[in-house]
């Protein structure tokens, strides 16, 4: 007899729920797609592989400039950072993300020695060097216009060993019956009250 489990599947990777915000300048979208095409064709010639040009979505927010999803052949781009740093973004961030896809295509999740391929490991660094670029892991863009709003942590919970300051979202989840426990003592979090305004 086959057992069925009443569990939700674990979601990994990109869920595609974020709202897409295209660049205000249509030429900018064209430039990004041309750069993606260029680096993909170059990688195919250099490594003799048949990588397809990845899809590009403009739905990334926060301080991350770009993301690559090899299993979906997808690049996600932060529109705000793109518009504020056009040249560097197209010259450095786009090939950075394409290099992730190249590594995924060439090695999968494991190297020839069976080791896990690290996101910015030797393989990725080598692809960046083969592209003629410095393998910079992070960007130095001004992210003040791109930061995601943060909710105030005004609800105080305690477990016995310490106090926790939670957002309204977590507070509502706990009030509706979800249990939260302290990572240290594993005690159940109990509502203490709202934080005093200073």
PyMOL commands that set and color helices and strands:
alter all, ss='L'
color gray80, all
select helices_A, chain A and resi 26-47+79-84+86-107+122-130+168-175
alter helices_A, ss='H'
color red, helices_A
select strands_A, chain A and resi 55-60+66-69+74-78+155-158+163-166+190-194
alter strands_A, ss='S'
color yellow, strands_A
deselect
rebuild
show_as cartoon
